[in-house]
Amino acid sequence: MTRGPRGSGASWLHANGDRGVWPDTWYGRGLDLPDPHPPLRGRVTADLCVVGGGITGLSAALHGARAGMSVVLLEAQRVGWGASGRNGGQVGSGLNWGQEKLEAKLGPTRARAVWDLCEDAKALTRRLIASHAPEADWRPGILSVARGETSLGPMAEAAARMDRSYGTALEVLDRDALAARIGTRAYAGGVLDASAGVVNPLAYALGLARACVAAGVTIHEGSEVHRIGDSVAAAQGAVTARFVLHATNGYGAHLTGASAARVLPINNFIAVTEPLAAPPMAAPLGVADDRFVVNYFHQTRDGRLVYGGGESYGRRFPTDIEARVRANLARVYPALSEVRFEHAWGGTLAVTATRLPYLDEVAPGVFSAGGYSGHGLALAGLMGKLCVEAMGGARDRFDLLRDLPAPALPGGRMIGPWMAQAGLVAGALRDRILP
Ligand SMILES: Cc1cc2nc3c(=O)[nH]c(=O)nc-3n(C[C@H](O)[C@H](O)[C@H](O)COP(=O)(O)OP(=O)(O)OC[C@H]3O[C@@H](n4cnc5c(N)ncnc54)[C@H](O)[C@@H]3O)c2cc1C
């Protein structure tokens, strides 16, 4: 596996913000932010070299070290600097596809096995947080909300089916019941999933990094990998390893060609209000709507709204992030149209053509995972663990997810991303046209 950067693709890492500095998200407030780990210098060997210090890479490093491997993790910026430390904090259930669609594609037995893995992903996230990052503060409850009656009907039917066939305990709320919970009548109703939850994602990532160090992982920050070949090459050093995990998601898909053809980077935006005099929710819940470009938000314990949504497809974030978020928030909470934001930021995540995650062994011993399509906060921890399981020869769970359809973007490596972006723009336009 010898691939260099695709054109200027590497600059997704450097297009926004200052090098080696976490963005000014609300999530860093009150956390004890660690000093940087030193960059890699010279040639070293390890059993496992992990490229990328998000939840995927950190989880793999932790589970690799626990399995007795010597592990070196290379992170271009700081651990948790990428999507993992700046996302919406929502740890959801399942995948982007509903179970009915998965059953139609995979058959009931495999679809059930995939569901069980996703449940494991949520449980693993909770365990990792409880053991290593209690300050990430798991708060149960995510509401999927419908903008109109036409989508509420199928949503409620799907919830009833999930309760019957999968033993979930989903609660369907009509407009009035929902308004009582979240203080807006903007939605026709929704479904509450009490098994999902909201966390501080940066706290989760930093807690995992601490656990990695305690387990013997060597972390190098400020160590951008330029090439994954016979060794893993960074600016001032290289790692020779039996196994490599490529876990750079939206920021570095070019490092392995198979991943570049399957994983499309997109940007998404979040703003955090000042503490509100009259917070709209009765209790802090996560909310995600039914748009193609999902609007999602939650209320913090100190009465702020963390509101996310909107996308862009070029490397640079737009300059008007706050205005974009404000427009979305004002549609849901008109009384807050003038609210003061204390933080606003962008982040880069990755989607696949099918919106199902991408996981593969792209060359002997070289694994790649990403493209979680908005479900990564729950999935990433499990994905890292599954890669380590596969390295140890236990491939069943890895293969189950690897075999999900996440094909190369139509149009190939060069034109594919542009065609996929055109599809995303069309979806975003539909959001504006439909009620
Ligand atoms: C604004 C936003 C909101 C989101 N909201 C949610 C949500 O509410 N729920 C949810 O489930 N998902 C959400 N996501 C998606 C989720 O955050 C991601 O799927 C998940 O964090 C991916 O984790 P990761 O470890 O694979 O990638 P990342 O966290 O992006 O980590 C990749 C790391 O690789 C490093 N890197 C990149 N290139 C190199 C290189 N060449 N050499 C060395 N290191 C490199 C980067 O610096 C980065 O730290 C959101 C994403 C964004 C951006």
PDBQT file of the ligand as one rigid body, heavy atoms in Angstrom, charges set to zero:
ROOT
HETATM    1  C1  LIG A 501     -20.119  19.233  13.437  1.00  0.00    +0.000 C 
HETATM    2  C2  LIG A 501     -20.264  17.745  13.559  1.00  0.00    +0.000 A 
HETATM    3  C3  LIG A 501     -21.339  17.198  14.254  1.00  0.00    +0.000 A 
HETATM    4  C4  LIG A 501     -21.470  15.816  14.380  1.00  0.00    +0.000 A 
HETATM    5  N1  LIG A 501     -22.448  15.326  15.179  1.00  0.00    +0.000 NA
HETATM    6  C5  LIG A 501     -22.514  14.008  15.419  1.00  0.00    +0.000 A 
HETATM    7  C6  LIG A 501     -23.433  13.490  16.380  1.00  0.00    +0.000 A 
HETATM    8  O1  LIG A 501     -24.126  14.234  17.068  1.00  0.00    +0.000 OA
HETATM    9  N2  LIG A 501     -23.503  12.146  16.523  1.00  0.00    +0.000 N 
HETATM   10  C7  LIG A 501     -22.703  11.290  15.813  1.00  0.00    +0.000 A 
HETATM   11  O2  LIG A 501     -22.824  10.066  15.967  1.00  0.00    +0.000 OA
HETATM   12  N3  LIG A 501     -21.789  11.747  14.941  1.00  0.00    +0.000 NA
HETATM   13  C8  LIG A 501     -21.656  13.084  14.746  1.00  0.00    +0.000 A 
HETATM   14  N4  LIG A 501     -20.687  13.558  13.917  1.00  0.00    +0.000 N 
HETATM   15  C9  LIG A 501     -19.765  12.603  13.281  1.00  0.00    +0.000 C 
HETATM   16  C10 LIG A 501     -18.734  12.038  14.261  1.00  0.00    +0.000 C 
HETATM   17  O3  LIG A 501     -18.154  13.083  14.978  1.00  0.00    +0.000 OA
HETATM   18  C11 LIG A 501     -17.673  11.248  13.488  1.00  0.00    +0.000 C 
HETATM   19  O4  LIG A 501     -18.287  10.220  12.738  1.00  0.00    +0.000 OA
HETATM   20  C12 LIG A 501     -16.647  10.596  14.387  1.00  0.00    +0.000 C 
HETATM   21  O5  LIG A 501     -16.169  11.474  15.361  1.00  0.00    +0.000 OA
HETATM   22  C13 LIG A 501     -15.491  10.072  13.549  1.00  0.00    +0.000 C 
HETATM   23  O6  LIG A 501     -14.435   9.700  14.410  1.00  0.00    +0.000 OA
HETATM   24  P1  LIG A 501     -13.039   9.323  13.782  1.00  0.00    +0.000 P 
HETATM   25  O7  LIG A 501     -12.126   8.999  14.898  1.00  0.00    +0.000 OA
HETATM   26  O8  LIG A 501     -13.205   8.277  12.747  1.00  0.00    +0.000 OA
HETATM   27  O9  LIG A 501     -12.571  10.636  13.002  1.00  0.00    +0.000 OA
HETATM   28  P2  LIG A 501     -12.063  12.055  13.582  1.00  0.00    +0.000 P 
HETATM   29  O10 LIG A 501     -12.595  12.326  14.909  1.00  0.00    +0.000 OA
HETATM   30  O11 LIG A 501     -12.296  13.069  12.522  1.00  0.00    +0.000 OA
HETATM   31  O12 LIG A 501     -10.518  11.823  13.785  1.00  0.00    +0.000 OA
HETATM   32  C14 LIG A 501      -9.608  11.747  12.723  1.00  0.00    +0.000 C 
HETATM   33  C15 LIG A 501      -8.279  12.245  13.244  1.00  0.00    +0.000 C 
HETATM   34  O13 LIG A 501      -7.282  11.983  12.269  1.00  0.00    +0.000 OA
HETATM   35  C16 LIG A 501      -6.360  13.045  12.287  1.00  0.00    +0.000 C 
HETATM   36  N5  LIG A 501      -5.674  13.029  11.010  1.00  0.00    +0.000 N 
HETATM   37  C17 LIG A 501      -6.186  13.319   9.795  1.00  0.00    +0.000 A 
HETATM   38  N6  LIG A 501      -5.250  13.179   8.828  1.00  0.00    +0.000 NA
HETATM   39  C18 LIG A 501      -4.127  12.767   9.458  1.00  0.00    +0.000 A 
HETATM   40  C19 LIG A 501      -2.827  12.450   8.999  1.00  0.00    +0.000 A 
HETATM   41  N7  LIG A 501      -2.503  12.539   7.726  1.00  0.00    +0.000 N 
HETATM   42  N8  LIG A 501      -1.908  12.053   9.904  1.00  0.00    +0.000 NA
HETATM   43  C20 LIG A 501      -2.216  11.951  11.224  1.00  0.00    +0.000 A 
HETATM   44  N9  LIG A 501      -3.444  12.272  11.716  1.00  0.00    +0.000 NA
HETATM   45  C21 LIG A 501      -4.379  12.660  10.836  1.00  0.00    +0.000 A 
HETATM   46  C22 LIG A 501      -7.227  14.277  12.494  1.00  0.00    +0.000 C 
HETATM   47  O14 LIG A 501      -6.469  15.356  12.993  1.00  0.00    +0.000 OA
HETATM   48  C23 LIG A 501      -8.269  13.762  13.459  1.00  0.00    +0.000 C 
HETATM   49  O15 LIG A 501      -7.942  14.023  14.802  1.00  0.00    +0.000 OA
HETATM   50  C24 LIG A 501     -20.530  14.945  13.758  1.00  0.00    +0.000 A 
HETATM   51  C25 LIG A 501     -19.453  15.471  13.064  1.00  0.00    +0.000 A 
HETATM   52  C26 LIG A 501     -19.309  16.853  12.952  1.00  0.00    +0.000 A 
HETATM   53  C27 LIG A 501     -18.119  17.416  12.233  1.00  0.00    +0.000 C 
ENDROOT
TORSDOF 0
